[in-house]
């Protein structure tokens, strides 16, 4: 019986000692408000997932969606301001 073996380094494409660059960390920091807003939306949806959403649940989800949209808008406006172009 022949065993199929993969070379782990080739599959993953990077080594464990490689750290993110400063530019990558700055990009993550810039996107953090969007990530947090999306997590809040997910939390609101999870709360209402196993029951019929009441008015408070619907309001919570609506507000979380608006926060996600606002965070995306701010993030994209920041990107366009950095590049000097308009979207």
Secondary structure, 3 states (H helix, E strand, C coil): CCCCCCCHHHHHCCCCCCCCCHHHHHHHHHHHHHHHHHHHHHHHHHHCCCCCCCHHHHHHHHHHHHHHHHHHHHHHHHHHHHHCCCC
